[in-house]
Amino acid sequence: MTKFHALKVTDVQNTIRDAVVVTLQPEETDAANFEFIQGQYLTFRKEVDGEEIRRSYSICSGKDDGVLRIGIKRVSGGRFSNWANDNLKPGDTLEAMPPTGGFHAPLQADAQKHYLGFAGGSGITPVLSIIKTTLAREPASQFTLLYANRSVSTIMFREELEDLKNIYMGRFNVIHILEDDAQEIDLFTGRIDAKKCEALFSGWIDIDAVDLAYICGPEPMMLGIVEALKQHGIDESRIKYELFETAAATGQRAEQPSPRRAEGLEEVEASVTLDGTTRVFRMSKTGQSLLEAALENHLDVPFSCKSGICSTCKAKVLEGEVEMVANHALEDYEVEQGYVLTCQCHPVSDRVAVDYDQ
């Protein structure tokens, strides 16, 4: 489950100044491991200055493109993203886990749906994969995209989006919202928030015709959009979202320890099943997350962001009770079935057992 595989870099292209699109090719024996669902991501690992770092990047290619591509946008202070933008070249090799993630919905060839997508900055990468795959595999469906950026020069995949408009004329529409650059229509300048959505839904988008909405971007943008969609009758079950960052991840807000974790014993017994093997160890009831304790006990458990954004560290609670501090990746039904993000989990009961294999 946690095994990393070698991927050969076959092409590196700059779509904008601070982002690269990387084409990857698995070994023939690994091809099946990298069959992906539109909207999924890959988790990479690399040693930098003697320290292993892991980062997740969304697949931007459609399922019918015949290639595996990811987009990597440079982030201020980002050790992996800066290295990739400055150094990555064809012929290099990257190590990655197989595709994962639940940012997608089933497609049906005879469906006639209207999809609405919202993307902010590099949040376009998984949404692009979803758009391309949906339009190709549901010939009667339509897709409208609202894409927020600072300026024209920061629009990733701008030419590819224009090509899609021509290929799927009448079925695909894109509205660019630019924060800094003035546009002919004032409504298309600024940020996408609840107020902006209200104006767009009033005159530009038939929100009553929308069957499913996808959102990918920073937390403040997502929260405003979700609120606007709900106010216009879109049930949360018809909203799919994926975050690229949260306040907790960027250090803007520290989570307060829960008083529940201070009750009972100082240590608890933890049982972790991974790749068919179960290990039992003792861990503190406060401080460490379940993921951190597993790593400290030399278990090669899967992880990436450690912020509750991705679902790489997802596991199922088989016994006991845990408290999940943050969750920006699991659906409600997954939580009801007992799944948790172990990077955000702290034991509440005196014994807890989780399984990464389910």
C-alpha angles and dihedrals in degrees: 000000000000096000117130120216132204116252121190117224107229100170140012120193133178110223090174132005096267103038139063131202110216124200114208134193124198123211113271090250090053098046094103091052090061099050101126141195116230110268097028127125141215125232114219132193130202136166113238120181090343095309126107112231127187127201134173124222127184124242109245099186123095121243091250096049093090093225139083114234136169132188120225117191119195113252124198105258091002106147097195098037094049092047091049094048093047103037115015114114140162112286094036122119127227128191116227141166118236117276118285140165138099100236095123144073132219116273127215124197093222096045121123103197138148114224124195120202131192121191133174120200111306088004084091092079100081092031090056090054090050093048095049094045095044095049092047097046100036103048094181097048129097132214130202119191128197107195121190123202139151095245143342090269092061097053108118116212092008094151093043091053090051090050090052090053089056095044094048099033111182092011102067126050129174127196116194116211110196122193099198107020118078116232134198089253112054091209090068093059123085132026132323107250137139092281092050090049091052091056093045093049090050098057114001110036127047095221092180089065095053115112100179135008128207122199127185124169144073120336100252092054093046095049092052092048094047090051092050093048092050091050088055094053101265106141117223089244087068094052121086118186142173126189127216094193141001135199089257092051093051095045096248095124131023118214113239116233114254119242087222090070092057093061125096126001124007091231133034135195115253125194118195125187116199129164091351095307125107123209126187124203142154121254138177117266090220133045106014124075119228089253093052091049091050091051091048088055090055097254113148094223118169119257143144123162100023087204104093092256103108126040098227093116094047116144138162122247108230099173137014130008134286134184116230109209097195136008123184097148113046124080119234092251091054091053090048089054090055102261119144141176102247093203087066099039130106123179119252099176125060091251130031131180125193133180123209092186098069 
